Amino acid sequence: MLSEGQARALAEEFLLASRVAGEPEFAILWDLARVKDGVLVAPYNSVRFMETRDYSDQLLDCWPILVDMSSSLVRFARIDEPEFWGAAPEDQQ
């Protein structure tokens, strides 16, 4: 079983490895990350959005990074996994 720190490191490595030439620089929004059912959910977006938090700087189609803390598998979330999108349920009102 990975610790949350180890899962965060894997998410960072995955994001770096998935970057394509010409794309903006990305960063994980750690203030929005959470562990849900043994999976680290790590949303990310452009570094510019992180700096400004202005929604006009937010990039679309940035599916969260999922790290299964029991198997160490890392991947992007899929459209059919809404349970991993957005804010934690306790933050939604």
Buried (B, 14 or more C-beta within 10 A) or exposed (E): EBEEEBBBEBBBEBBEEBEEEEEEEBBBBEEBBBBEEEBBBBBBBBEBBBEEEEEEBBEEEBBBBBBBBEEEEBEBBEEEBEEBEEEEEEEEE
